[in-house]
Amino acid sequence: MQLIRDWLSRQLGNPQIVSLLLLLLAFWLTLTFLSPVFQPVFAALVIAYLLEGPVAVLERRRLRRGAASVLVWLLFYAGVIVVLIMLLPQLVRQVTQIVQEIPRITAELQAWLLSLPQRYPAMFSETQMHGLAGELNINLAALRSEVLSRTHLLGVGVTYIVVYLILVPLMVFFMLKDRRQLAGFGRRFLPQDISLIRRVWADVDRQLANYVRGKALEIVIVWAVTWLVFELLGLRYAMLLGAVTGISVLAPWVGATVVTLPVAAVAYTQFGLGSEFAYVLIAYAVIQALDGNVLVPVIFSEANNLHPIAIIVAVLLFGSLYGFWGVFFAIPLATVVAAVVRAWPGAAEVSAGTPGDG
């Protein structure tokens, strides 16, 4: 106990460490207890962070900050509106169709599962397959009711939709245009010496910028390529499955594994266990392989310096705590933790003695 007390006394006696801990505590309290209230603000922060790169490029080309912010903001939201007009109706239609077809898909998958003991009696028993078929029915029925309830909430929550359609773009604009004034206002609440906080933020910003902007580009590319390939193969719900595949890259390894199930289910119910079914799975596997081995190394010029096990644990942990946004920000949050550990006084000397462990 004396050793622990001495360590705490040394750490808490450093005002920079105390300031960093208080800042992290405030961030965690806001994220945990005020997340529903500040979700539009978080969404605006993410979009503004994505657009800060193009604004900075225009500033380096001697364009004033205000003009650069207006130009980037207008181009971004014009593109978003065009995409929504072109893609959203088709996406909503496919979501509605697949929700209505869930009972039929469930019945076909159950029939296939129940036929396995007759085809392969040495590998599958009737008891196992009956239990698995029953669980599949329960899970898909719950999913169907959940989707329908959320669709109903979307139709009712007009005010919430207006917040995202009007207030979020306005907040993004002012965050871009008045970035320096907002940063100066926040600086007033920090202590005089923030060298430790600066080191942590420099590390986080370097990796976070590469991750967030690169991940957004990766989602769009994977979505578009998957949609096009599934359309060429004649697979139903190609737009929806492409969108799900694109979003799945937020959770490396975990997302690709989970999305394989709906892709295989739709392909089986449409084509059966034929050559078309095999072509769909092969195409999906090729897309995942190209994403992991070609697209990711090209887009992410700087590694996040996180071990694959750390990434998987972060996705599972933050996803269970904060849902979709926890999955979305799992790697950035893990990056923050890693940056704090690296910048912690004394950590540099420890890591210097064990090269390659980072």
DOMAR-933674 format. One record per residue (C-alpha): x, y, z; residue in three letters. Coordinates in nm, 2 decimals, always signed. Layout:
! residues N
      X      Y      Z   r
      X      Y      Z Ala
...
***
This chain:
! residues 358
      X      Y      Z   r
  +0.00  +0.00  +0.00 Met
  +0.29  +0.24  +0.08 Gln
  +0.42  +0.19  -0.28 Leu
  +0.08  +0.28  -0.42 Ile
  +0.05  +0.59  -0.20 Arg
  +0.40  +0.70  -0.30 Asp
  +0.32  +0.66  -0.67 Trp
  -0.01  +0.85  -0.64 Leu
  +0.16  +1.13  -0.44 Ser
  +0.42  +1.17  -0.72 Arg
  +0.17  +1.17  -1.00 Gln
  -0.09  +1.39  -0.84 Leu
  +0.19  +1.63  -0.73 Gly
  +0.24  +1.71  -1.10 Asn
  +0.00  +1.99  -1.20 Pro
  +0.02  +1.89  -1.57 Gln
  -0.09  +1.53  -1.49 Ile
  -0.38  +1.67  -1.28 Val
  -0.49  +1.90  -1.56 Ser
  -0.48  +1.61  -1.81 Leu
  -0.67  +1.38  -1.58 Leu
  -0.94  +1.65  -1.52 Leu
  -0.97  +1.71  -1.89 Leu
  -1.01  +1.34  -1.96 Leu
  -1.26  +1.31  -1.67 Leu
  -1.47  +1.60  -1.81 Ala
  -1.46  +1.44  -2.16 Phe
  -1.57  +1.10  -2.02 Trp
  -1.85  +1.25  -1.81 Leu
  -1.98  +1.44  -2.11 Thr
  -1.96  +1.13  -2.34 Leu
  -2.13  +0.90  -2.08 Thr
  -2.40  +1.12  -1.92 Phe
  -2.47  +1.39  -2.18 Leu
  -2.42  +1.20  -2.50 Ser
  -2.80  +1.20  -2.60 Pro
  -2.81  +1.57  -2.55 Val
  -2.49  +1.65  -2.73 Phe
  -2.52  +1.40  -3.02 Gln
  -2.59  +1.68  -3.27 Pro
  -2.28  +1.87  -3.14 Val
  -2.07  +1.55  -3.17 Phe
  -2.19  +1.50  -3.52 Ala
  -2.10  +1.86  -3.61 Ala
  -1.76  +1.82  -3.45 Leu
  -1.69  +1.51  -3.66 Val
  -1.80  +1.67  -3.98 Ile
  -1.60  +1.99  -3.91 Ala
  -1.29  +1.78  -3.83 Tyr
  -1.33  +1.61  -4.16 Leu
  -1.36  +1.94  -4.35 Leu
  -1.07  +2.11  -4.17 Glu
  -0.82  +1.95  -4.40 Gly
  -0.96  +2.10  -4.72 Pro
  -1.00  +2.44  -4.55 Val
  -0.64  +2.43  -4.43 Ala
  -0.52  +2.35  -4.79 Val
  -0.71  +2.65  -4.92 Leu
  -0.57  +2.87  -4.65 Glu
  -0.21  +2.76  -4.75 Arg
  -0.31  +2.88  -5.10 Arg
  -0.36  +3.23  -4.96 Arg
  -0.74  +3.21  -4.94 Leu
  -0.89  +3.38  -4.63 Arg
  -1.03  +3.15  -4.36 Arg
  -1.38  +3.27  -4.40 Gly
  -1.39  +3.23  -4.77 Ala
  -1.23  +2.89  -4.75 Ala
  -1.48  +2.77  -4.49 Ser
  -1.78  +2.89  -4.70 Val
  -1.65  +2.72  -5.02 Leu
  -1.57  +2.39  -4.85 Val
  -1.90  +2.39  -4.65 Trp
  -2.11  +2.47  -4.96 Leu
  -1.93  +2.20  -5.17 Leu
  -1.97  +1.94  -4.90 Phe
  -2.34  +1.99  -4.83 Tyr
  -2.42  +2.03  -5.20 Ala
  -2.26  +1.68  -5.25 Gly
  -2.45  +1.54  -4.96 Val
  -2.79  +1.67  -5.09 Ile
  -2.71  +1.53  -5.44 Val
  -2.62  +1.19  -5.29 Val
  -2.93  +1.18  -5.07 Leu
  -3.16  +1.27  -5.36 Ile
  -3.01  +1.00  -5.58 Met
  -2.95  +0.72  -5.33 Leu
  -3.18  +0.76  -5.03 Leu
  -3.51  +0.66  -5.20 Pro
  -3.36  +0.34  -5.33 Gln
  -3.20  +0.26  -4.99 Leu
  -3.53  +0.32  -4.80 Val
  -3.71  +0.10  -5.05 Arg
  -3.47  -0.18  -5.02 Gln
  -3.48  -0.16  -4.63 Val
  -3.86  -0.18  -4.65 Thr
  -3.85  -0.48  -4.89 Gln
  -3.60  -0.68  -4.69 Ile
  -3.79  -0.62  -4.36 Val
  -4.11  -0.75  -4.53 Gln
  -3.92  -1.06  -4.66 Glu
  -3.75  -1.15  -4.33 Ile
  -4.02  -1.42  -4.25 Pro
  -3.96  -1.58  -4.59 Arg
  -3.58  -1.57  -4.56 Ile
  -3.61  -1.71  -4.20 Thr
  -3.82  -2.00  -4.33 Ala
  -3.58  -2.09  -4.61 Glu
  -3.28  -2.08  -4.38 Leu
  -3.46  -2.29  -4.12 Gln
  -3.55  -2.55  -4.38 Ala
  -3.19  -2.56  -4.50 Trp
  -3.06  -2.61  -4.14 Leu
  -3.32  -2.88  -4.07 Leu
  -3.21  -3.07  -4.39 Ser
  -2.84  -3.09  -4.28 Leu
  -2.89  -3.39  -4.04 Pro
  -3.04  -3.59  -4.33 Gln
  -2.75  -3.50  -4.57 Arg
  -2.47  -3.52  -4.32 Tyr
  -2.58  -3.73  -4.02 Pro
  -2.23  -3.78  -3.90 Ala
  -2.17  -3.41  -3.86 Met
  -2.51  -3.26  -3.75 Phe
  -2.78  -3.39  -3.52 Ser
  -3.15  -3.31  -3.54 Glu
  -3.15  -3.17  -3.18 Thr
  -2.87  -2.93  -3.26 Gln
  -3.03  -2.80  -3.59 Met
  -3.37  -2.77  -3.43 His
  -3.23  -2.56  -3.15 Gly
  -3.03  -2.34  -3.40 Leu
  -3.33  -2.30  -3.62 Ala
  -3.54  -2.19  -3.32 Gly
  -3.28  -1.93  -3.21 Glu
  -3.26  -1.80  -3.57 Leu
  -3.63  -1.74  -3.57 Asn
  -3.63  -1.56  -3.24 Ile
  -3.34  -1.34  -3.33 Asn
  -3.47  -1.24  -3.67 Leu
  -3.82  -1.17  -3.54 Ala
  -3.67  -0.94  -3.27 Ala
  -3.46  -0.77  -3.54 Leu
  -3.77  -0.72  -3.76 Arg
  -3.97  -0.57  -3.47 Ser
  -3.67  -0.35  -3.38 Glu
  -3.64  -0.22  -3.73 Val
  -4.01  -0.15  -3.77 Leu
  -4.02  +0.04  -3.43 Ser
  -3.72  +0.25  -3.53 Arg
  -3.88  +0.33  -3.86 Thr
  -4.19  +0.44  -3.68 His
  -3.98  +0.66  -3.45 Leu
  -3.81  +0.82  -3.75 Leu
  -4.16  +0.91  -3.89 Gly
  -4.26  +1.07  -3.56 Val
  -3.94  +1.24  -3.46 Gly
  -3.97  +1.54  -3.70 Val
  -3.81  +1.78  -3.46 Thr
  -3.50  +1.55  -3.42 Tyr
  -3.47  +1.53  -3.80 Ile
  -3.49  +1.91  -3.83 Val
  -3.21  +1.94  -3.58 Val
  -2.98  +1.73  -3.79 Tyr
  -3.09  +1.89  -4.12 Leu
  -3.06  +2.26  -4.00 Ile
  -2.87  +2.30  -3.68 Leu
  -2.59  +2.06  -3.75 Val
  -2.49  +2.23  -4.08 Pro
  -2.50  +2.56  -3.91 Leu
  -2.28  +2.44  -3.62 Met
  -2.03  +2.29  -3.88 Val
  -2.01  +2.62  -4.06 Phe
  -1.94  +2.83  -3.75 Phe
  -1.69  +2.56  -3.62 Met
  -1.50  +2.60  -3.94 Leu
  -1.51  +2.97  -3.97 Lys
  -1.45  +3.06  -3.61 Asp
  -1.21  +2.77  -3.52 Arg
  -0.94  +3.00  -3.38 Arg
  -1.19  +3.20  -3.17 Gln
  -1.35  +2.88  -3.03 Leu
  -1.00  +2.73  -2.95 Ala
  -0.91  +3.05  -2.77 Gly
  -1.22  +3.04  -2.57 Phe
  -1.15  +2.68  -2.46 Gly
  -0.79  +2.77  -2.38 Arg
  -0.91  +3.01  -2.10 Arg
  -1.03  +2.71  -1.90 Phe
  -0.70  +2.54  -1.91 Leu
  -0.39  +2.60  -1.68 Pro
  -0.10  +2.81  -1.79 Gln
  +0.14  +2.52  -1.86 Asp
  -0.03  +2.26  -2.09 Ile
  +0.28  +2.11  -2.24 Ser
  +0.16  +1.75  -2.15 Leu
  -0.18  +1.82  -2.30 Ile
  -0.02  +1.96  -2.61 Arg
  +0.19  +1.64  -2.65 Arg
  -0.11  +1.42  -2.61 Val
  -0.32  +1.62  -2.85 Trp
  -0.04  +1.64  -3.11 Ala
  -0.01  +1.26  -3.11 Asp
  -0.39  +1.21  -3.12 Val
  -0.44  +1.47  -3.39 Asp
  -0.17  +1.32  -3.61 Arg
  -0.33  +0.98  -3.60 Gln
  -0.69  +1.08  -3.57 Leu
  -0.69  +1.30  -3.88 Ala
  -0.54  +1.02  -4.08 Asn
  -0.80  +0.77  -3.94 Tyr
  -1.12  +0.97  -3.95 Val
  -1.07  +1.12  -4.30 Arg
  -0.93  +0.79  -4.44 Gly
  -1.21  +0.59  -4.28 Lys
  -1.47  +0.81  -4.44 Ala
  -1.31  +0.77  -4.78 Leu
  -1.28  +0.39  -4.72 Glu
  -1.65  +0.36  -4.64 Ile
  -1.75  +0.54  -4.96 Val
  -1.52  +0.33  -5.18 Ile
  -1.62  +0.00  -5.03 Val
  -1.99  +0.09  -5.04 Trp
  -1.97  +0.19  -5.41 Ala
  -1.76  -0.11  -5.52 Val
  -1.98  -0.36  -5.33 Thr
  -2.30  -0.21  -5.47 Trp
  -2.16  -0.22  -5.83 Leu
  -2.04  -0.58  -5.80 Val
  -2.36  -0.71  -5.64 Phe
  -2.57  -0.53  -5.91 Glu
  -2.36  -0.69  -6.18 Leu
  -2.42  -1.03  -6.01 Leu
  -2.79  -0.97  -6.00 Gly
  -2.81  -0.99  -5.62 Leu
  -3.12  -0.83  -5.46 Arg
  -3.08  -0.55  -5.21 Tyr
  -2.74  -0.46  -5.37 Ala
  -2.76  -0.10  -5.24 Met
  -2.85  -0.20  -4.89 Leu
  -2.58  -0.47  -4.87 Leu
  -2.32  -0.24  -5.01 Gly
  -2.41  +0.03  -4.75 Ala
  -2.38  -0.23  -4.47 Val
  -2.05  -0.36  -4.61 Thr
  -1.92  +0.00  -4.63 Gly
  -2.02  +0.08  -4.27 Ile
  -1.87  -0.25  -4.15 Ser
  -1.52  -0.12  -4.21 Val
  -1.56  +0.08  -3.90 Leu
  -1.50  -0.24  -3.70 Ala
  -1.20  -0.41  -3.86 Pro
  -1.23  -0.79  -3.88 Trp
  -1.54  -0.79  -3.66 Val
  -1.76  -0.60  -3.91 Gly
  -1.65  -0.81  -4.21 Ala
  -1.74  -1.13  -4.02 Thr
  -2.08  -1.01  -3.91 Val
  -2.18  -0.88  -4.25 Val
  -2.09  -1.21  -4.42 Thr
  -2.41  -1.36  -4.26 Leu
  -2.67  -1.13  -4.43 Pro
  -2.48  -1.14  -4.76 Val
  -2.48  -1.52  -4.75 Ala
  -2.85  -1.54  -4.64 Ala
  -2.97  -1.31  -4.92 Val
  -2.76  -1.50  -5.18 Ala
  -2.88  -1.84  -5.06 Tyr
  -3.25  -1.74  -5.06 Thr
  -3.22  -1.59  -5.40 Gln
  -2.99  -1.84  -5.58 Phe
  -2.98  -2.15  -5.36 Gly
  -2.65  -2.35  -5.32 Leu
  -2.56  -2.30  -5.69 Gly
  -2.28  -2.13  -5.88 Ser
  -2.44  -1.79  -5.84 Glu
  -2.43  -1.83  -5.46 Phe
  -2.06  -1.92  -5.48 Ala
  -1.99  -1.62  -5.71 Tyr
  -2.14  -1.38  -5.46 Val
  -1.94  -1.51  -5.17 Leu
  -1.62  -1.52  -5.37 Ile
  -1.68  -1.16  -5.49 Ala
  -1.75  -1.05  -5.13 Tyr
  -1.43  -1.22  -5.01 Ala
  -1.22  -1.05  -5.29 Val
  -1.37  -0.71  -5.19 Ile
  -1.27  -0.77  -4.83 Gln
  -0.92  -0.89  -4.92 Ala
  -0.86  -0.59  -5.15 Leu
  -0.99  -0.36  -4.88 Asp
  -0.76  -0.49  -4.61 Gly
  -0.45  -0.55  -4.83 Asn
  -0.47  -0.27  -5.09 Val
  -0.71  +0.01  -5.00 Leu
  -0.62  +0.04  -4.63 Val
  -0.24  +0.07  -4.69 Pro
  -0.30  +0.32  -4.96 Val
  -0.54  +0.54  -4.77 Ile
  -0.38  +0.53  -4.43 Phe
  -0.04  +0.67  -4.49 Ser
  +0.03  +0.67  -4.12 Glu
  -0.04  +0.37  -3.90 Ala
  -0.24  +0.41  -3.59 Asn
  +0.02  +0.21  -3.41 Asn
  -0.23  -0.01  -3.24 Leu
  -0.21  -0.39  -3.21 His
  -0.50  -0.58  -3.38 Pro
  -0.60  -0.73  -3.04 Ile
  -0.62  -0.37  -2.90 Ala
  -0.84  -0.27  -3.19 Ile
  -1.08  -0.57  -3.14 Ile
  -1.10  -0.51  -2.76 Val
  -1.17  -0.14  -2.82 Ala
  -1.44  -0.21  -3.07 Val
  -1.61  -0.46  -2.83 Leu
  -1.57  -0.24  -2.52 Leu
  -1.67  +0.10  -2.66 Phe
  -1.94  -0.06  -2.87 Gly
  -2.10  -0.22  -2.56 Ser
  -2.08  +0.11  -2.38 Leu
  -2.20  +0.36  -2.64 Tyr
  -2.36  +0.15  -2.92 Gly
  -2.30  +0.26  -3.28 Phe
  -2.11  +0.57  -3.19 Trp
  -1.89  +0.36  -2.96 Gly
  -1.80  +0.14  -3.26 Val
  -1.75  +0.44  -3.48 Phe
  -1.51  +0.61  -3.23 Phe
  -1.36  +0.29  -3.09 Ala
  -1.02  +0.33  -3.27 Ile
  -1.00  +0.71  -3.20 Pro
  -1.07  +0.65  -2.83 Leu
  -0.82  +0.37  -2.82 Ala
  -0.57  +0.62  -2.99 Thr
  -0.64  +0.87  -2.71 Val
  -0.56  +0.61  -2.45 Val
  -0.24  +0.51  -2.63 Ala
  -0.14  +0.87  -2.67 Ala
  -0.19  +0.94  -2.30 Val
  +0.02  +0.63  -2.21 Val
  +0.30  +0.74  -2.44 Arg
  +0.30  +1.10  -2.32 Ala
  +0.28  +1.01  -1.95 Trp
  +0.59  +1.12  -1.76 Pro
  +0.82  +0.83  -1.73 Gly
  +0.65  +0.63  -2.01 Ala
  +0.91  +0.74  -2.27 Ala
  +1.19  +0.60  -2.06 Glu
  +1.01  +0.27  -2.02 Val
  +0.91  +0.23  -2.38 Ser
  +1.27  +0.32  -2.49 Ala
  +1.40  +0.02  -2.31 Gly
  +1.16  -0.22  -2.49 Thr
  +1.17  -0.13  -2.86 Pro
  +0.90  -0.27  -3.09 Gly
  +0.64  -0.31  -2.81 Asp
  +0.44  +0.00  -2.93 Gly
***
